[in-house]
């Protein structure tokens, strides 16, 4: 079975309760879930929540929702908790809960990477990277080798590093054993310095195959991001107060 899991923590630091922020009359995370459900290569999509408030807000939707431990330190740990209860899950796609512009074709392409039996972990990157993205530490930049395996990730760039860089999309695929192994590993020095979990894989010799796309996915990290995404989706958001109502 190929399963998509969306870890949806309610108490985000920079933008509290952003997963429930309204866009076009529905919570942000509902947009993410609906787009994930449109990916033909997923046999099941689970929304992994940690709050009764999230459950209450989403009760009108017929989503496959699993309540998980609120004390998880990362979304990957939350995904692993779900997978431990689904024994026939072989390929797992970890989908960020804050990307309402999620492209289902990216999920399909990521699943296809596992047609190669040698691939145990994969991610997606995009060619869509403008100057403001290069200067924005919230936009993670990925560097690949000639075989499209990730070799480095950076938040900050210097002029001599700009060539051959991609925008990292916050989506990962794992084989079951790799995911469960990953969550037993201690965070590495680089992971803690950059707040980027993927360094735990690289620092433990887990190769990350990268799918190159032209996706324009934008993660919502702030109320300003929500306004930008809402505008792109054709919804007018006038100010922060309106966003947070």
N, C-alpha and C positions, 0 to 999 in steps of 0.2 A: 504493500500500500504506500502511496505517496500522499503525505499529509502536510498541509500548511497550518502553521500555528502563529497566531498573532498575540504576542504577550502585551497586555494592556494594563499597565500600572496607572492608577488614578493620580497619585501624589507626585507628579513630576516637579522637579526643582525650579526650572526657569519659567514654566508656564503651568501653574497648578490646574489640574483637572482638564488639561487641554484635549484629552481624548473625547470629552463630552462637549467641547465647544461646538456651537451650531454652525453648520454650513448648509445653506439651501433647505432649512427646515429639518435637518437631521443631524445627529451627533457626528463629529469628525470620524470617529472610529467605525461608524456604520458605513460611511463611504469606503473606508479601507476594506472592510469585510465584504461588501458587495462586489468590489473590484477583484478581490481575491477569489471569490466564488465564481467569477467569470473565467478563471484560468482552467482550461480544459484538462490540463495534465495533473490537476490535484484531485485525488479521490475523496478527500474530506478536508474541510477547513474548520479549525477550532479557534475560538476567541478565548484566550486565557486571561481571566480578570482576577482582581484581588480585593474587590470592594462590593458590598451590597448595594451601594449607591449606583455603581455602574450597572449592576444587574437590574435594578429598578428602572433606570433610564432606558435600558434596552429591551424591556419586557415586551414591547409591542412588536419587536422583530423576532423572526423565527430562526435565530442564529444558534449554532452549536456552541454553547458557552460552558466553560469549565471554571469553577472557582479554584484558585490556587493560593498558596501561602503568601501572605502579604510581606513577609520578611526576606524574600529573595533579593539578592544584591544586584542581579542583572536579569535582563529579558531572556537570556539564554538558559539560565537556571529555571526560569518559569516554564520555558518550552520543554526542558528536560523532564520536569515534573509531570507535564501532560503526557509525554511520550512513554514514560515508565508505566502508565496505565493503558497503553495501546500497544500490545505486544506485536501486532502485525505491521506496525509502521516501519518501513524500511528506509525510505528517503523522507527527510524532514526539511521543509522550507520555513525558515524563521523570518517572518514578515513584520516590519516595523508598524506600530499602531498609529503613527503620526504622519502617514503619507497618503492623504486622500486622493492624490493624483496617481496612485499606483497603477502601473501598466500591466495588465494580465499577461501580455506577451513576454514580459521580462520573467515572470514566474515560469511560464512554459519553457523558455530558453534555458533557465537555470536548471530545471528538472532534466532537460535533455543532456546537460553536461555529465550526468551520471550514467549515460549509455556507455561511457568509458569506465570499465571496471576498476581502473587505477585511480579514479577520482574519488576522494573521500570527503572533500569539503570544497564548496564553490561559493562565489559571490558575483555581483554584477557591478559594472562600472559604466559610465556614460561619457560620450564625446562632448556632450553639452556642458561646457565649462567656460564661463565668461570672466572678464577681469575682476568683477566684484566677487565672484566665487573664489578666485585665486587669493584674494586678500581677506577672505572671511574665514576665520578659524573654525567656525561651526560647519563649514563645508570641508569634508575630509577628502584629501587628494590621494589617489592611488597610482603607484608606479608598477609596471608589469615588465616581465622579461619577454624574450622573443617567442615564447610558447604560451603567452597570456597567463602566466602564473604571477600572482602578486609577490612583489619583492619588498615593497615598503609602502607605508601610509604616513601622510603628514597633514597637520593642520595649518602650519605656517610654511611658506615657500620663500626661497630667495631667487633672484633673477636667473642664476645659472641652472636652476632646477626646473624651470618651467617647461622645457621641451619634453614631450612624451608622457604627459600627466593626464589622468582622467579623474572625473568626479566619481567618488565612491558612492554607490547606492546602498542604503542600509538594509540589505537583504542577503541571507545566507542559506545555503543548502548543505546538509550533512547526511552521511550514512548514519544509521542508528548508533553503531558502536562508536563512531567518531564523536558524535554529539555527547554521548554519555561519558566517554573518556575525557572530553574537553572540560566538562563541568566538574570533574574530580581534580583537575590541575589547579595549582595555586596561581594567582595572578602574577605576571612577570613584571620586571622593573619597567620595561617600555610600556606595557599596558597601563600601569599605574601612572606613569609620567604623562602619557598622552590621553588617558581615559578612552582607550581603544582596545576592545576585547580581542580583535583579530591578531594583535601582537602575541597573545598567548599561544595561538596556533603556530605562527611563524617561529616563535622562540622555542617551540617544542617539536620543530621539524614536521609539522602538518602543512602540506602544500595546499594553497588556495587557488584553484582554477578560476579565472575571471571571464565572465561573459561580457563582451563589449557591445554596448547598445547606444542608441540615440535617444534614450528615454529622458524626459524632462521632469522627473519626479522631484518634488520639493518637500522636505520634511518640515513640519511645523514645530519650531523650537520656541517661538515667541508669539505674542499677540500680533506683532507686525507681520510675521510669516503667515499667520492665519489670514490677515487682510490681503496679502499678495496672492495666496492660493485661492481665496474666495473670488477675487477679481478674475483670475485666470479661468475659474469655473463659471464665470458669468454672474457672480453674486456681489452686490455692493456692500462693503463693510465700512462704515464711516469713521468709526473711532473705537478705541479700546473698550470703552464702557459698553458699546453695543455688542462687541465680540463676547464680553464676559457676562452678559445678562443671563 
